[in-house]
Amino acid sequence: MIELKNFTYKTNKILFDGASFKAPSTGMIGIAGESGCGKTTFLKIISKQIHVDSMVNDATSIFYGNQDALLKKDLTIAQRI
């Protein structure tokens, strides 16, 4: 399970303030929202690229597909991941 409880994250603006999230260890999730709302930051938090203290993560693997890498046509699928 991946779980974030009451976490706050800010850079030059507050992106998450007292937010919580819970997902099972298996399966897929999708994130949608307006530009600049924190989607990429949130994915970086759950994939442990950004640290927050309130996270419990016992998922065996998390794939975060960066959209820039995935859109390059000259790479194979294996190179994109």
Residue pairs with C-beta under 8 A, 6 or more apart in sequence:
1 22
1 23
1 24
1 25
1 56
1 57
1 58
1 59
2 21
2 22
2 23
2 25
2 46
2 55
2 56
2 57
2 58
2 59
2 62
3 20
3 21
3 22
3 23
3 55
3 56
3 57
4 19
4 20
4 21
4 22
4 45
4 46
4 52
4 54
4 55
4 56
5 20
5 54
5 56
6 18
6 19
6 20
6 54
7 16
7 18
7 19
7 20
7 45
7 52
7 53
7 54
7 55
8 14
8 16
8 17
8 18
8 19
9 15
9 16
9 38
9 41
9 45
9 50
9 52
10 16
10 17
11 41
15 37
15 38
15 41
15 42
16 38
16 41
16 42
21 42
21 46
23 29
23 46
25 58
25 59
25 60
26 59
31 39
31 42
31 43
32 39
33 39
41 50
43 64
44 50
44 64
45 52
45 55
46 55
46 57
46 62
46 64
47 62
47 64
48 55
48 57
48 62
49 64
63 81
65 80
65 81
69 75
69 80
70 80
72 80
